[in-house]
Structure formats: C-alpha cells, structure tokens
Amino acid sequence: MASRDQEVTLLSAWPSPFSMRVKLALALKGIEHEDLPQDLGNKSKILLESNPVHKKVPVLIHKGKPILESAIIVHYIDEVWPETSPLLPQDAFLRAQHRFWSDFIDKKLFDSWIRFLRSNGDAAVNEEFNQNCLLIEGALAELGSEEEGPFFGGASMSFLDVLLAPYAVWIPGVEQVMGLKPAKCPRFHKLLAAASEHPSAKVALPQVERLKKFIRVHFESK
Ligand SMILES: N[C@@H](CCC(=O)N[C@@H](CS)C(=O)NCC(=O)O)C(=O)O
C-alpha cells in the first residue's frame, strides 16, 4: 500500500475510458481507494457538487478536495505518489513531449474515435481515426525504444500508456460490434496488447464482452 493514500475516493463509471485511466493509475501505484460508481443518467449530489463545471466522471476526491479531468488526475496521482511506478519522465523535454501527446490523444484521437462511434461506422471517419493512430505509432517510434519494451515507458507503463490503455478494450469492442477497421500500427497494437495483459489492467479495465453489450445499446444504429 502506498503512503499518503488516506481518504481517496473515485467517482467513476465502468465503461468510461476516462475513469479507466484513473483506476489504472491507482492500481499501478497500489493506492487504496473507495470507488463510487455513478449513474450518469441521474447524477448524484456528490458528482454535481464536486464537478459543477462539467458534471462528468472521473472525479478523484483526495482529502476532501476534488481533482478533475482524467489526464490532470493521472498527473496529480503521479505527483502525490511519485515513489511507486513513476509515470511522467524526469527529463523536462520528455515531460513536455508527454504533455503534447496527451493533448493530441484527448483532442484529436478521442475526437475522431467518438465521431466514428456516433457515425455508426462511417468509412471516412474510420480513416481519420486511423490517421491519428498512425501519428501515435510515429510518436512511439520517436519516444519509446522498442528494445526496452512495448510501452512509451519501455518495460513499464508511463503517463501516455495509462492514457491510451482504455483503447485496449474499446478498439476490439468497436471493431467487433461496429466493424471498425483498425490501421496497421504494430507498435501501437503491441502497446495495447501489453496494457491489457498488465496485472493492474485486469483490475482497471472491463472485459471486452461486457463493453460490447454497452456499445450495442449506446451506439449501434444511432
Ligand atoms: N475530458 C474529460 C472527459 C470526461 C467524460 O467525458 N466523462 C463522461 C463519461 S466517459 C461523462 O461523465 N459524461 C457525462 C455527461 O456528459 O453528462 C476527462 O478526461 O475526464
């Protein structure tokens, strides 16, 4: 059990890729916490009070103070519990690179992904998502040494690996339900395969089968 881990509560939703990131960071660092799953169709008082701006999960409440936005939360977790499984690199340039790609993942990759889901499998949007995956592939070649391991962090998961890990279940789920044709990105696929096999991911990520049912109900034929 990591230190400074008293009074940690997570407001989450199981299919939420953003919640998965925070669960994964907590699991990697061995931080005990209370998970309070949220009904996003009927938002709780604690969610509305702790995230009045966006009213979204995840919210990490640490010692009574809410921390918002998944990438910011993962960053915060790494700063408060730096000893176990450090996520951000020490080098300032590499840290800047991680922040750059974090921004790209949340703005571009996620945007094309969600538009693919909402378009019910549009080929042009699939292609746009694939182009963004290819850019991730390029970033992996630039920042991660293949000899050292499958992740941006080499053999261990780093900040960017945590942000991308939810795609390990979301890509196969959407591929199977909505016919997503994933781009040929061998390093990115290796990263996702290694992420899904990671012991912490077994705790933090749901089964693809469970997610497929969710995708059918929420995205198919819309
Ligand atoms: N940028 C936010 C996105 C969070 C987000 O979109 N959460 C969704 C679940 S995946 C949510 O709470 N949606 C509820 C709503 O939109 O009302 C983050 O990284 O935490």
The ligand as an ORCA input file, in Angstrom:
! r2SCAN-3c Opt
* xyz 0 1
  N     -12.215     15.368    -20.545
  C     -12.854     14.586    -19.510
  C     -13.941     13.732    -20.156
  C     -14.808     13.034    -19.121
  C     -16.064     12.462    -19.753
  O     -16.405     12.741    -20.911
  N     -16.787     11.677    -18.958
  C     -18.054     11.127    -19.411
  C     -18.053      9.606    -19.237
  S     -16.925      8.860    -20.360
  C     -19.196     11.679    -18.545
  O     -19.066     11.792    -17.346
  N     -20.307     12.019    -19.180
  C     -21.451     12.502    -18.512
  C     -22.090     13.644    -19.239
  O     -21.578     14.052    -20.304
  O     -23.115     14.143    -18.775
  C     -11.807     13.740    -18.787
  O     -10.735     13.478    -19.378
  O     -12.008     13.388    -17.622
*
